[in-house]
């Protein structure tokens, strides 16, 4: 079962993914293009060119889980990145905002304490 929480790492594929790709092709993209280990337990996020479809790939202890959603109306807003890397780390709250249709440009975080490890 796919569970989104702050205890996991999330990586956004910076390009456009073909939504016909399945478990093997997406895990191959994670390995070859994003240069990450698809068996790490991290969640990898792929959007199509029109940004109305999303796939999340996650390795659970015994196999891959794939979450796929297609919007009937509207598009997903993807965070802008100046980094040319094929994988961008995002926070789980950002992913929640993207999936819920919240505009990422208008979010303002208030100051909070963070313990430095």
N, C-alpha and C positions, 0 to 999 in steps of 0.2 A: 504494500500500500504506500503510495506516495504521500509523504508528509513534509510540508515546508516549515522549517523552523530556523531559529538563529544558530543552532548547533551544526549546521551544514554550510558548505561553501557552494557558491553559485557562480557559474561562468557563462557569459553571454557570447555566442558566436557572432563576430563582427560582420560577417558577410550575409548573403541570402542563401537559405537552405532550400533544397528541393523537397517538398513535403511528401513526395512519393517514397522517400528513403525510410527504411525501417531500422530495426535494432542494429544489424550488422553494419550497414552503411554509415549510420550516425556515429556509432562507436569507432569506426574507421576514421571518420572526420575528426573526432576528438583526439585520436592518437596521432594522425598524420598532419592535420592542418593546425589544430589548436595546441598540439604538442603536450597533451596531458594524458594521464592514465585513465581510461574509461572505467577501470575496475576500482577506482579510488573511493567510490561512495559519494563523490561530489555530484551536483546536479548541473547538467549542461542544457543550455537554452538555445533554441533555434527558431528563427522567424523566416517566413517566406518574403519574397520581394514586395508584395503588396501590403505586408504587415497586418494581414487579417487572419493569419494562422500561426500557431505556436506549438512547438514540441519540446517537452522536457524529458531528458534521458537520465536515468538514475540506475546505478548498479546496486542492487540489494544483495544480501549475502549469498543468494542462490540463483540469481539471474537479473536480467535487465527489466526495468519497468519504464513504460513510455506513456507520458501524458500528452494528449493531442487535443487541441481546441481550435475550432474555426468560428470566427465571428460572423453572424448573419448581417450585421450592419456595423460600420465603423472600422477603426484600425487601432492597433497597439502603438503606443508611443515608446520608442526605443531611446535609451539615454544616449546623448551625444558624447562622442569620445574623439579626442585628437590623436589618441594612440593608434599606431598602425598595426598593433599586435592583433592576431586573429581571435584571441580570447580576452575577454574583459571580465574581471571579477566585479560582481555586484552584491549588494546586501539583500537579505531575504525580504526586507521591507520594500525595497525598490521593486522586487519581483511582484510582490503583492499589489503594489500600486499599479504596475503595468497591467497585470491580469484583471484588475478591477476597473481600469479605464480612468485612473486619476492622472491629471496632467502633471508631469514631472517638473515642468518649468516653474510652477507656482508653489511647490512644497517648500516650506521653511521650517527647519528644525530649531527648537528652542534649546538653549544651553542646558546640558545635563552633565553630571559627574561621571567620569570614566576612570576606573582604576587602571593604572599603568602596570603591566605585568613585569 
